[in-house]
Amino acid sequence: MTRGAFFHLSTMPLFLTTRSPRSTRLMQMLAALTLSVAAWQPAASAQTAAAAAPSLTAGPDDLMRILPAQLLAAMRQPCHGIKVATPAWDAQLDASAKLLVTLNQVNVPPGQASLPKAMLCPAPSALAAAWIRAAEQASNLVKLDFPGAPVLGMQADNKPAPAVTGASFIGMKGGRVLLVNQSAQPVRVRLGTWVSKTAQLDQYTEQSGSANPPRIDHLQRALGAEDAQGILLPPKSLSVVG
């Protein structure tokens, strides 16, 4: 190694560790930009997922049914002295979807026209609040079908089990629709004349993280321009429109 080469290498660390004010500002700007991009990515991913959500149109699945009187009575029973372990949110959504199927019969079997007590307590539970709001003014029910909805698997009759279920609860003052999205992806549903354009949306979703009993977020708002192409149902959600 020549003397000139030795001199060059020995001065390089000094060159690397000496920064001008201009280079310092540049590094700070790059760091700020990196943080901004990192913060933007989750929001952008959520917007992309919402934009790509399947679009479904609600249609009647069967004939109009009479709503059993015991449905609301069971929902409003007091929880005093009842100690229960609240089931997971997935189980609550599954029970809601199964109850919609049960209610879609000419004669609902006694004792089956409600949800398990463990899902209605401690009061007021989110599940009870959603069902009471949907059915409180109703005397009839029409189960809704959503062609093209994601599927959860196969049923006992070898038919696909839809991940999106719903029903229109109809009374003298109009109707309210209850919607269950059991899939892990958002979906957009067009309800057409099943609800009025001035309807209100109540949406229930589980907070992130595990908790017992599960903690449920409640979004409440009037329908607006963002719902013109359909109402967005978040993953694992229960919604009431009307």
N, C-alpha and C positions, 0 to 999 in steps of 0.2 A: 504494500500500500504506500502510495506516495504521500509526501507531506501535505500536498494540496488536498488530496482526498481526505486525509485525517482531519484537516481543518474544516472541511465542508460538513462531515458527519458530526463533528463535535458542536457545531453551531446550530444544527437542525432542531434539537429540543427547544432552544431559546426561541427559534422562529415559530414553532408550533404553539408555545404557551403564551406568546405575546399577541394580544388581540387589540385591534384598533377599535375606537368607539363605533365606527361604522359596522364592523363585523359583529360586534356585540349586539347592536340593534337588529341586525339581520338574523342572528340566532334566536333572539327573543320573538321576532315576528314568525319565524318558522315554528317555534314551540307553540305559540298561540294558535297558529293555523292548524297544527296537529290536533290540539285539544278541541278546536271547533269542529273538525271533521269527525272526531270520535264521538262528540256529543250529537252530531247530526245523524249519524248512521242508524241508531235505533228508531228514531222518528221516521226516517226515510224508509226503513224496512217495514214499519207498521203501515205507512201510507201505500207502499207497493203492494202489501198483502191485502189491504182493503180494496185497492183498485182491481186486483186480480180475483176478488171473491166471486164465487159462482152466483149467478143471478137467477132467482127462482120466482115463479109466478104461482100464487095460491089459487087453488081450485077446490070445489066441494068434493070430499072423498065419499060421502054417503048422504042419506036423507037427513032431514032435520030430526033431532031427538029431543025428548022432554028432559029437562035438567032435573035430576032427583033433588027433592027438597032437603034431604039429609046432607047434601054436599056442604052447603054453607053452615049448617048447624054444627057439623063436625069441625069445620075450620075455626069456629068461634068459641069452642069449648075452652073454659079456663084451664090454665096450667098449674094452678095452686097445688102444692104438695106432690107434684109429679116430677120425679128425678129421672132424666133420661140422658143418654149419651147421643148427641146430635150426629147423624150419619154424615159422611163426606158429601161434598157438593155434587160430585158425579152421581152418587146414589140418589140424591134429591132430584136431580134432573131426570134420571132414569125412572123414578117413581112417578114424576109428573107426566112423562111421555106415556107410561103404561096406564095411568089414570085416564088420559085422553082417549085411549083405545077402549078402556072399560066403559066409559060414558057413551061411547058410540054404539049402543045397543038399544033394542026396543025396551027390554026390561033389564035393568042393572041389578045384579045379584045383591041381596041385602049385605050390608057391612063392607061392600067394596066401593062405595061411592065417596071415598075420601082418601086422604093420605095417611100413612102411619103416624101415630101420635108423636113419635120421636122426632118427626120432621116439622111438627107444628109448635114445639116447645124447645127452649124457653120462649115465651111470648114477649113481644110480637116477633115471630120468625119471618124472615124474608119470604119464605115459600108461602106461608099463610097469607101474608100481605098481598103477594102477587095474585094468588088464586081468588082472594076475596074481591080485589079490585076488578078482576076479569069477570067474575060471576055475580057480583052483588045486585045487579039490576036485570039479570037474565032469567028467562023461563025456559029457553030452548038452547040447543047447541048444534052446530054443524061442524063436524071434523073436517079439517082442511088437508089437502094433499099438496106436495111440493115435488113435481116431476123434475128429475135431474139432480136431486139433493145428494150430498155425500152419504155413504152407507157405513154402518157400524159393523156389519157382518151379515150372517144368514140367520133367519128365524127358524123356528121349529118346522114350519111348512116349506122350508127351502126357498123362501122368498127373501130378497134383500131387506135388511132392517134399516129404514131411513134414519139419518142422524138429525133431521129437522122435522118436527111434528108441531101441530097447532090446531086450534079450533076457534070458531067464532061463537061467542056467547051472546045471544040475541034476546032483547027485551023490548018493552014498549018505547023506550027512549033511544033505541038504536043498538049497536053491537060493539063489543070489545073483543079483540083477538089476543089469545095467549099463544106465545111461540116458544118452543124449546129447541135450542141448538146444542146438541150433544157432541158435535164434532170438534176437532182441535184446530179448525180453521174458521175464519169469518165467512159468512154468507150474506147475500143481499136478497131480500124478499120484496116482491111487489104485491101489495094487498088489494089494489084497485078499489072497488066499491065496498069491500068488506069493512072499511073504516072511513070516516070522514076526513077531509083535508085539514080540519081544525083539531084533529085528535091529539092526545097527549101520549108520550112514550115514557114508560117506566121500564128500566132495564136493570137486571140484577146479575152481577158477576162476582166470582170469588177473588178476594185480594191475593196478591202473590205471596208465596210462602205457605208453610203448613201451620195450621192452628186448629185447636179443638175446644169449642165448636168452631166451624169454619167462619171466617169473617167475610161478610158479603158487602160489596159496594152497590149503591143504589143511585142510578142516574135517572133524573126526571126532567123532561123538557117537552115543549110543544113541537110538533112536526114542522119542518121548515124546508127551504129550498134544497138542502142536502139530501132530502128523502124523496125527491121527485123521481129518481130512478130506482127507488126501493129503499127499504129500511135495513141498515147494516146490523146484523146480529153478531156480536163478538163470539169468539170460541167459548164453549161451555157456559152458555148464558140462558137466562129466562127473561122474556120480554112480554109486556102487556101494552097493547096499542088501542086507544079508544078514548 
